[in-house]
Amino acid sequence: MDELKKYIKKACEATDFTLQRILPPEDMYPTSIHKLMRYSSFAGGKRVRPCLVIAAHEASGGSFGDENVLKAAAAIEMLHTFSLIHDDLPCMDDDDFRRGKPTAHKAFDEATAVLGGDALCILAFEVLATTGKIEIIQEIAKALGTRGMIGGQVVDIESEGKTVTKDIVEYIHNNKTAALIKASVRVGAILAGASNHTLEKLTSYGNSVGLAFQVVDDILDVESTTEQLGKDAGSDKERGKATFPAVWGLEQSKVYAKKLIEDAWNEIEFLGEKGIILRELAEYIRVRIS
């Protein structure tokens, strides 16, 4: 895990450096929205998605410092941040804390938070357009739309307080969370010119890792404190959210998370040494509940 920590640190630094260049400065008029964009973008976080973009690119034969890959990694992190800002709003989950800090609508105000999230989303696509790679723009747009994150969010909201099946929970998780994580892996591979076989295997890896990520988050919401999570703990149960622990119970959810990670490992076994970082990133996601 020491090598993985070094890799994550390097990938985070590269992503943050790119974000620093891309995001408007705080003193640019109107300053309120630009301060919010930077506040939310640099509030911490694991940068899992950018790490997966970069690692999948390298595993597919690309180089770490490729300009287009770093742009894509930063854009995907901006899109993830936009989704968190909106997810925390009073009309959605109404959370007070995110990454150990007041949520955007608490630190600023609700209207600025809505517009700040919108601005990050729009800027991300402007950045993606500079790569000249239409395929990755389509990939990410699909992951965010009604066949991805937004679709998952809609069903998540509509399922609150209801008795739901495992299939509904999987639909929510596969779309609300796994879709963008899978897209992160695919974008890295596509930018490296991965073969159809490699892309197919990495797609399955990304889907398993993305689903596992949300199952683990569900478990942590039950077992951790607000201080440990950096956001409001226990809120899923309080709002009657459709989660795996609610449907399967904690222990079975842990078993399922472990199986998903093992499935991800199996998909990238053919990469050999080139897949080590991707393998360790998958385990890094799971060990949060060990």
N, C-alpha and C positions, 0 to 999 in steps of 0.2 A: 504493500500500500504506500510505501514511501515514494516510489517512483510515480505512482498515480497522483499523490499530493503535489509533487513537483510539476507534473503535467498540468493539473488543474490550475495551479498558481500561474503557470506560464500562459495558459489559454485565457484565464481571467484577466491577466494583465494586458494581453493583446486585445481582448474584447473591450476592456475599459479604455485603453488608449484610443481605439477606433471610435468609441462612443464620445470620448472627449472632443475628438475632431469633428464629429458629425453633428452633435447636439448644439443648438444655438446657445451662445453665452448668456449667462444670467442677466447681464446688464443690457441685453438687446430689448428694445421696446417691441411689444408690451412685456415688461419684465416679469409680471406675475406668472404667466403661463410658462415662460422659459425657466423660471426658478422651479416650478412644479415638475417640469419634465426632467430636470436634472436631479431634483430631490428624490423622485421615485426611481429613476434609473440607477442612481448610486446609493440607494438605501441598503445595500447589502444583497444577499441572495447567493445561491450556489452556482449560478451560471451553468447549469446542467446542459441546457440546449445549445449554447455556443460551443461548449466542450464537445458535444456530440457531433456538431457540424464539422469541427476541425479534426476530430479523431476519425470520423468516417471518411473524410477527405484524404487523410494520410493513409488510412488502411486501404484505400482504393488507388493508391499510387501518387497522390498529390503531395504538395509541400506545405509545411506548417504556415509559412508567412505569405502565402498567396493572397494578393490584395482583394480579389473577389470573394474569397472564402471569409476573410476577416470582415468585409462589408456585410456578407450574408449572416455571419454569426452575430454581428452587432444589430442588424436589422431584426433578426429573430428575437433577440433579447428585448429590443424596444417593443416588439409586438406582444411578447409575454408580459412586459410591464404594463402596457396598455390594457391587457385583459385583466390584470390584477387590480388596477385602478378602478375599472368599471365593476369588477366582481365585488369590490369592497363597498360600493356605493349604498346608501340607505335603501334605494329601490331594489337592490340585489341582496347581498348578504349582510349589509349594514355592520361591517367590522370596524373596530376602533384602532387596531394595531396590525401592522404588516412589517415583517422583518425587524421586529423589535422597536419600530418607530410608529408614531401616529400615521394612520392611513392618509392618503392625499386629500380626501375631502375634510379630514379633521385638521390637518396641518395648514390647509388653505381654505377652500370652501367648496361646496358641492358643484356649482357651475364651473368653476375653474378646473376641478377634477375631471368632469365630463369632457371639457374642451381639451385638457391636457392629454387625456387618454386618446382622444381623436387625433390630436396633433402628432403623437408618437406613432400611431398607426399610419398616418399619411406620410410622415417623414420616412418611415421604414420602407414603404414602397417606392418612394423617390430614390432612396439609396439602392434598393434592389435593381431599379431600372438602370442605374449607372453601370451595372455589371454587364449589361447587354445580353443577359441570358433570360429570354422569355420563359423558358421551361421552368426555371426555379420560381419565377414570379407566379406562374400558374399553380405550381406545387403548393406554395405557401398560401395563396388566396383560397385554394380549395380547402386547406387545413383549417382555415379561419371561418369559413362560411357556414351555411346551413347544413352542409355535408360534413362539418367538422365542429370546431369550437362553439360557434353560435347555436348550432343544432343541439349539441350536448347541453349547453346552458339553458336552452328553452325547456328541454325535458327535465332537467334538474329542478328548475323552478316549479314546473307543473307537477312534479312528483313529491314536493314537500308535504309532509304530514300524511302521506298516503302509504298503504301497503303495496310494496312493489316486488317484482320478481327479480331474480338474478339477471335475466336477460335485459331488463330495463336498466339496472345498475351498470351492467357491462356496456350498454349503449351510451349511457352518460359518460362513463369513464373513457371509453374508446374515442369519443368525439370531443369531449370537453378538455381532456388532457393528452391522451395518447396521440391524437391526430397531429398536433404541432411537434411533439417529440419525434414521431415517425418522420415527419417532413424535414426536421432538422438533420436526421441521419441521411435521408434521401438527397437533400440539397448538397451536403458535403460530398456524397458519392457522385452525384451528377456533375458537379463542378470539376471532379477529377477524371471525368470520362469513363466511369465504371462500366464494365460489361453488363449485359442484361442479367446474366447469372448472379454476378456480385450484387447488383442493385436489388434483385429479387430477394436474395438472402438477407441483405441489410434492411430491407423493408420489413421483413418478418421479425428481425431483431428489434428494430425500432418500435414496432407495434407491441411486442412483448414487454420491452423495457418501459414504454410509455404507460401501459396498463398497470404494470407493477408499481410504477412511481405513484400513481393515484391510490392504489390499494394500500400502499405503505402510508401515504398521507392520511387516509381514512383511519388507519390503525393508530397513528401518532395523535390524531385528534382526540382519541379515546384515552390513550395511555399517558400523554405528556401534559405539562403545565403550560400556561400562557408564556411564562418566562423561557421555557425550553424551546417552544415553537417559534416565538417571536411574533405570534398572532393569537387571536382569541381561541383558546382550547375549549373543547366540549361544545362548540357552537353547532356542529353537525347534528348531534343528538337533540340539542335544545330546539333546533328548527325542524326536526323531523326529516333530515336529509336522507336521500337514497344512497346509502353507503354499503360496502361489503360487510363490515362488522354488524350493521343493522340487519342484514339479510342472512349472513352466514355465521356470525359470531366471530370473536377475536381469533381464536386458535385456528379455525378453518381458513380465515382470511390470511393468516401468516403462512399457512401451508400453501395457499394459492400463490402468494407473492413469491415464495421460494421456487415454486414450479415454473412461474413465468420467467424468472431469471435463468433457470436451468434451460428453458426453451430457447431463450435468447442466446445463451452460450452455444447451444447445439447448432444454431443457425450460422454462427461465425467461425465454427471450428475449422472450416476449410481455409481460413485466412492465415492460420498458423501464427507465427511471431507477429505478423502485421496486425493481428486482431487483439493483442494483449491489452491495450489501453481500453478498447471497447468492452472487453470482458470485465476488466476491473471497474469500469464506470458502471456497468450493470450491477456488480456486487456492491459498489459504493451506495447505490440506491437502496438495496435490500438491507444492508447492515444497520441502517438507522433504527430498525426494530429488533435487532439481535439482543 
